[in-house]
Amino acid sequence: RCSGTEEKLMHRPKRILTVLILLGEAAVIVGGLATLFTVIDAAS
């Protein structure tokens, strides 16, 4: 099953996977900053 999944991923361009990973990391960073600013506003 693992080899079949890998084959499907290999057929797709790696650019898409890289972009998805970068978008995911960016979303986590933005979410963390938003939470941080919210906490700062609440504290002050």
HTML snippet that shows the backbone in 3Dmol.js (N, CA, C, O; Angstrom):
<script src="https://3Dmol.org/build/3Dmol-min.js"></script>
<div id="view" style="width:600px;height:400px;position:relative"></div>
<script>
const pdb = `
ATOM      1  N   ARG A   1       0.829  -1.205   0.000  1.00  0.00           N
ATOM      2  CA  ARG A   1       0.000   0.000   0.000  1.00  0.00           C
ATOM      3  C   ARG A   1       0.864   1.256   0.000  1.00  0.00           C
ATOM      4  O   ARG A   1       0.553   2.225  -0.691  1.00  0.00           O
ATOM      5  N   CYS A   2       1.942   1.241   0.769  1.00  0.00           N
ATOM      6  CA  CYS A   2       2.822   2.406   0.854  1.00  0.00           C
ATOM      7  C   CYS A   2       3.454   2.698  -0.504  1.00  0.00           C
ATOM      8  O   CYS A   2       3.536   3.853  -0.922  1.00  0.00           O
ATOM      9  N   SER A   3       3.905   1.626  -1.199  1.00  0.00           N
ATOM     10  CA  SER A   3       4.557   1.816  -2.495  1.00  0.00           C
ATOM     11  C   SER A   3       3.576   2.412  -3.499  1.00  0.00           C
ATOM     12  O   SER A   3       3.960   3.236  -4.329  1.00  0.00           O
ATOM     13  N   GLY A   4       2.302   1.998  -3.427  1.00  0.00           N
ATOM     14  CA  GLY A   4       1.289   2.527  -4.347  1.00  0.00           C
ATOM     15  C   GLY A   4       1.079   4.018  -4.115  1.00  0.00           C
ATOM     16  O   GLY A   4       0.939   4.790  -5.064  1.00  0.00           O
ATOM     17  N   THR A   5       1.059   4.417  -2.843  1.00  0.00           N
ATOM     18  CA  THR A   5       0.877   5.828  -2.515  1.00  0.00           C
ATOM     19  C   THR A   5       2.068   6.641  -3.005  1.00  0.00           C
ATOM     20  O   THR A   5       1.905   7.741  -3.533  1.00  0.00           O
ATOM     21  N   GLU A   6       3.263   6.093  -2.827  1.00  0.00           N
ATOM     22  CA  GLU A   6       4.478   6.786  -3.265  1.00  0.00           C
ATOM     23  C   GLU A   6       4.472   6.967  -4.777  1.00  0.00           C
ATOM     24  O   GLU A   6       4.892   8.006  -5.286  1.00  0.00           O
ATOM     25  N   GLU A   7       3.991   5.949  -5.494  1.00  0.00           N
ATOM     26  CA  GLU A   7       3.956   6.044  -6.953  1.00  0.00           C
ATOM     27  C   GLU A   7       3.017   7.162  -7.389  1.00  0.00           C
ATOM     28  O   GLU A   7       3.321   7.900  -8.326  1.00  0.00           O
ATOM     29  N   LYS A   8       1.879   7.290  -6.714  1.00  0.00           N
ATOM     30  CA  LYS A   8       0.931   8.354  -7.056  1.00  0.00           C
ATOM     31  C   LYS A   8       1.554   9.721  -6.800  1.00  0.00           C
ATOM     32  O   LYS A   8       1.387  10.650  -7.591  1.00  0.00           O
ATOM     33  N   LEU A   9       2.275   9.833  -5.685  1.00  0.00           N
ATOM     34  CA  LEU A   9       2.904  11.111  -5.353  1.00  0.00           C
ATOM     35  C   LEU A   9       4.010  11.444  -6.361  1.00  0.00           C
ATOM     36  O   LEU A   9       4.204  12.608  -6.711  1.00  0.00           O
ATOM     37  N   MET A  10       4.722  10.436  -6.816  1.00  0.00           N
ATOM     38  CA  MET A  10       5.811  10.661  -7.764  1.00  0.00           C
ATOM     39  C   MET A  10       5.281  11.140  -9.106  1.00  0.00           C
ATOM     40  O   MET A  10       5.959  11.902  -9.796  1.00  0.00           O
ATOM     41  N   HIS A  11       4.078  10.710  -9.493  1.00  0.00           N
ATOM     42  CA  HIS A  11       3.501  11.138 -10.765  1.00  0.00           C
ATOM     43  C   HIS A  11       3.153  12.625 -10.718  1.00  0.00           C
ATOM     44  O   HIS A  11       3.199  13.310 -11.739  1.00  0.00           O
ATOM     45  N   ARG A  12       2.810  13.115  -9.542  1.00  0.00           N
ATOM     46  CA  ARG A  12       2.473  14.536  -9.410  1.00  0.00           C
ATOM     47  C   ARG A  12       3.758  15.343  -9.312  1.00  0.00           C
ATOM     48  O   ARG A  12       4.759  14.866  -8.777  1.00  0.00           O
ATOM     49  N   PRO A  13       3.727  16.577  -9.835  1.00  0.00           N
ATOM     50  CA  PRO A  13       4.925  17.428  -9.728  1.00  0.00           C
ATOM     51  C   PRO A  13       5.242  17.729  -8.266  1.00  0.00           C
ATOM     52  O   PRO A  13       4.343  17.962  -7.458  1.00  0.00           O
ATOM     53  N   LYS A  14       6.515  17.720  -7.945  1.00  0.00           N
ATOM     54  CA  LYS A  14       6.910  17.976  -6.554  1.00  0.00           C
ATOM     55  C   LYS A  14       6.663  19.432  -6.167  1.00  0.00           C
ATOM     56  O   LYS A  14       6.599  19.764  -4.983  1.00  0.00           O
ATOM     57  N   ARG A  15       6.522  20.306  -7.181  1.00  0.00           N
ATOM     58  CA  ARG A  15       6.273  21.726  -6.895  1.00  0.00           C
ATOM     59  C   ARG A  15       5.001  21.895  -6.083  1.00  0.00           C
ATOM     60  O   ARG A  15       4.962  22.681  -5.136  1.00  0.00           O
ATOM     61  N   ILE A  16       3.950  21.150  -6.456  1.00  0.00           N
ATOM     62  CA  ILE A  16       2.662  21.261  -5.760  1.00  0.00           C
ATOM     63  C   ILE A  16       2.826  20.887  -4.293  1.00  0.00           C
ATOM     64  O   ILE A  16       2.322  21.576  -3.406  1.00  0.00           O
ATOM     65  N   LEU A  17       3.533  19.791  -4.048  1.00  0.00           N
ATOM     66  CA  LEU A  17       3.744  19.334  -2.676  1.00  0.00           C
ATOM     67  C   LEU A  17       4.538  20.372  -1.887  1.00  0.00           C
ATOM     68  O   LEU A  17       4.228  20.652  -0.729  1.00  0.00           O
ATOM     69  N   THR A  18       5.561  20.939  -2.519  1.00  0.00           N
ATOM     70  CA  THR A  18       6.381  21.955  -1.850  1.00  0.00           C
ATOM     71  C   THR A  18       5.547  23.185  -1.515  1.00  0.00           C
ATOM     72  O   THR A  18       5.650  23.738  -0.420  1.00  0.00           O
ATOM     73  N   VAL A  19       4.712  23.610  -2.476  1.00  0.00           N
ATOM     74  CA  VAL A  19       3.864  24.796  -2.254  1.00  0.00           C
ATOM     75  C   VAL A  19       2.886  24.539  -1.113  1.00  0.00           C
ATOM     76  O   VAL A  19       2.660  25.413  -0.276  1.00  0.00           O
ATOM     77  N   LEU A  20       2.309  23.343  -1.080  1.00  0.00           N
ATOM     78  CA  LEU A  20       1.356  23.008  -0.012  1.00  0.00           C
ATOM     79  C   LEU A  20       2.039  23.043   1.349  1.00  0.00           C
ATOM     80  O   LEU A  20       1.469  23.531   2.325  1.00  0.00           O
ATOM     81  N   ILE A  21       3.266  22.523   1.410  1.00  0.00           N
ATOM     82  CA  ILE A  21       4.013  22.517   2.674  1.00  0.00           C
ATOM     83  C   ILE A  21       4.314  23.951   3.104  1.00  0.00           C
ATOM     84  O   ILE A  21       4.147  24.300   4.272  1.00  0.00           O
ATOM     85  N   LEU A  22       4.760  24.785   2.152  1.00  0.00           N
ATOM     86  CA  LEU A  22       5.071  26.175   2.465  1.00  0.00           C
ATOM     87  C   LEU A  22       3.821  26.918   2.925  1.00  0.00           C
ATOM     88  O   LEU A  22       3.875  27.700   3.874  1.00  0.00           O
ATOM     89  N   LEU A  23       2.693  26.676   2.254  1.00  0.00           N
ATOM     90  CA  LEU A  23       1.434  27.328   2.643  1.00  0.00           C
ATOM     91  C   LEU A  23       1.020  26.878   4.042  1.00  0.00           C
ATOM     92  O   LEU A  23       0.545  27.679   4.847  1.00  0.00           O
ATOM     93  N   GLY A  24       1.205  25.602   4.318  1.00  0.00           N
ATOM     94  CA  GLY A  24       0.856  25.082   5.638  1.00  0.00           C
ATOM     95  C   GLY A  24       1.703  25.723   6.723  1.00  0.00           C
ATOM     96  O   GLY A  24       1.186  26.112   7.771  1.00  0.00           O
ATOM     97  N   GLU A  25       3.007  25.836   6.476  1.00  0.00           N
ATOM     98  CA  GLU A  25       3.900  26.460   7.455  1.00  0.00           C
ATOM     99  C   GLU A  25       3.543  27.928   7.637  1.00  0.00           C
ATOM    100  O   GLU A  25       3.542  28.435   8.759  1.00  0.00           O
ATOM    101  N   ALA A  26       3.238  28.615   6.533  1.00  0.00           N
ATOM    102  CA  ALA A  26       2.867  30.031   6.590  1.00  0.00           C
ATOM    103  C   ALA A  26       1.582  30.207   7.401  1.00  0.00           C
ATOM    104  O   ALA A  26       1.465  31.143   8.191  1.00  0.00           O
ATOM    105  N   ALA A  27       0.623  29.304   7.201  1.00  0.00           N
ATOM    106  CA  ALA A  27      -0.646  29.380   7.929  1.00  0.00           C
ATOM    107  C   ALA A  27      -0.415  29.199   9.428  1.00  0.00           C
ATOM    108  O   ALA A  27      -1.032  29.885  10.244  1.00  0.00           O
ATOM    109  N   VAL A  28       0.478  28.271   9.786  1.00  0.00           N
ATOM    110  CA  VAL A  28       0.783  28.029  11.200  1.00  0.00           C
ATOM    111  C   VAL A  28       1.444  29.264  11.810  1.00  0.00           C
ATOM    112  O   VAL A  28       1.112  29.668  12.925  1.00  0.00           O
ATOM    113  N   ILE A  29       2.384  29.862  11.072  1.00  0.00           N
ATOM    114  CA  ILE A  29       3.090  31.058  11.566  1.00  0.00           C
ATOM    115  C   ILE A  29       2.114  32.213  11.742  1.00  0.00           C
ATOM    116  O   ILE A  29       2.125  32.886  12.773  1.00  0.00           O
ATOM    117  N   VAL A  30       1.267  32.448  10.738  1.00  0.00           N
ATOM    118  CA  VAL A  30       0.282  33.536  10.809  1.00  0.00           C
ATOM    119  C   VAL A  30      -0.677  33.303  11.971  1.00  0.00           C
ATOM    120  O   VAL A  30      -1.008  34.231  12.709  1.00  0.00           O
ATOM    121  N   GLY A  31      -1.121  32.049  12.127  1.00  0.00           N
ATOM    122  CA  GLY A  31      -2.030  31.727  13.223  1.00  0.00           C
ATOM    123  C   GLY A  31      -1.370  31.962  14.577  1.00  0.00           C
ATOM    124  O   GLY A  31      -2.000  32.472  15.504  1.00  0.00           O
ATOM    125  N   GLY A  32      -0.105  31.590  14.682  1.00  0.00           N
ATOM    126  CA  GLY A  32       0.630  31.787  15.927  1.00  0.00           C
ATOM    127  C   GLY A  32       0.803  33.262  16.246  1.00  0.00           C
ATOM    128  O   GLY A  32       0.650  33.670  17.397  1.00  0.00           O
ATOM    129  N   LEU A  33       1.124  34.074  15.227  1.00  0.00           N
ATOM    130  CA  LEU A  33       1.281  35.519  15.420  1.00  0.00           C
ATOM    131  C   LEU A  33      -0.048  36.148  15.821  1.00  0.00           C
ATOM    132  O   LEU A  33      -0.091  36.999  16.710  1.00  0.00           O
ATOM    133  N   ALA A  34      -1.138  35.729  15.165  1.00  0.00           N
ATOM    134  CA  ALA A  34      -2.461  36.267  15.489  1.00  0.00           C
ATOM    135  C   ALA A  34      -2.815  35.953  16.939  1.00  0.00           C
ATOM    136  O   ALA A  34      -3.345  36.805  17.651  1.00  0.00           O
ATOM    137  N   THR A  35      -2.523  34.732  17.373  1.00  0.00           N
ATOM    138  CA  THR A  35      -2.796  34.335  18.759  1.00  0.00           C
ATOM    139  C   THR A  35      -1.933  35.149  19.714  1.00  0.00           C
ATOM    140  O   THR A  35      -2.396  35.576  20.771  1.00  0.00           O
ATOM    141  N   LEU A  36      -0.676  35.361  19.335  1.00  0.00           N
ATOM    142  CA  LEU A  36       0.249  36.116  20.176  1.00  0.00           C
ATOM    143  C   LEU A  36      -0.236  37.552  20.358  1.00  0.00           C
ATOM    144  O   LEU A  36      -0.249  38.074  21.473  1.00  0.00           O
ATOM    145  N   PHE A  37      -0.637  38.190  19.247  1.00  0.00           N
ATOM    146  CA  PHE A  37      -1.130  39.565  19.325  1.00  0.00           C
ATOM    147  C   PHE A  37      -2.413  39.641  20.149  1.00  0.00           C
ATOM    148  O   PHE A  37      -2.627  40.603  20.887  1.00  0.00           O
ATOM    149  N   THR A  38      -3.265  38.625  20.019  1.00  0.00           N
ATOM    150  CA  THR A  38      -4.522  38.597  20.786  1.00  0.00           C
ATOM    151  C   THR A  38      -4.221  38.521  22.282  1.00  0.00           C
ATOM    152  O   THR A  38      -4.856  39.203  23.086  1.00  0.00           O
ATOM    153  N   VAL A  39      -3.246  37.685  22.650  1.00  0.00           N
ATOM    154  CA  VAL A  39      -2.862  37.545  24.055  1.00  0.00           C
ATOM    155  C   VAL A  39      -2.281  38.859  24.576  1.00  0.00           C
ATOM    156  O   VAL A  39      -2.577  39.271  25.698  1.00  0.00           O
ATOM    157  N   ILE A  40      -1.456  39.512  23.760  1.00  0.00           N
ATOM    158  CA  ILE A  40      -0.844  40.790  24.160  1.00  0.00           C
ATOM    159  C   ILE A  40      -1.933  41.848  24.369  1.00  0.00           C
ATOM    160  O   ILE A  40      -1.895  42.599  25.345  1.00  0.00           O
ATOM    161  N   ASP A  41      -2.900  41.903  23.449  1.00  0.00           N
ATOM    162  CA  ASP A  41      -3.991  42.875  23.570  1.00  0.00           C
ATOM    163  C   ASP A  41      -4.810  42.589  24.822  1.00  0.00           C
ATOM    164  O   ASP A  41      -5.217  43.512  25.528  1.00  0.00           O
ATOM    165  N   ALA A  42      -5.048  41.318  25.093  1.00  0.00           N
ATOM    166  CA  ALA A  42      -5.839  40.948  26.264  1.00  0.00           C
ATOM    167  C   ALA A  42      -5.081  41.292  27.546  1.00  0.00           C
ATOM    168  O   ALA A  42      -5.688  41.709  28.532  1.00  0.00           O
ATOM    169  N   ALA A  43      -3.763  41.121  27.537  1.00  0.00           N
ATOM    170  CA  ALA A  43      -2.951  41.384  28.715  1.00  0.00           C
ATOM    171  C   ALA A  43      -2.885  42.885  29.005  1.00  0.00           C
ATOM    172  O   ALA A  43      -2.875  43.300  30.164  1.00  0.00           O
ATOM    173  N   SER A  44      -2.840  43.686  27.954  1.00  0.00           N
ATOM    174  CA  SER A  44      -2.722  45.140  28.129  1.00  0.00           C
ATOM    175  C   SER A  44      -4.102  45.785  28.108  1.00  0.00           C
ATOM    176  O   SER A  44      -4.216  47.003  28.240  1.00  0.00           O
TER     177      SER A  44
END
`;
const viewer = $3Dmol.createViewer("view");
viewer.addModel(pdb, "pdb");
viewer.setStyle({}, {cartoon: {color: "spectrum"}});
viewer.zoomTo();
viewer.render();
</script>
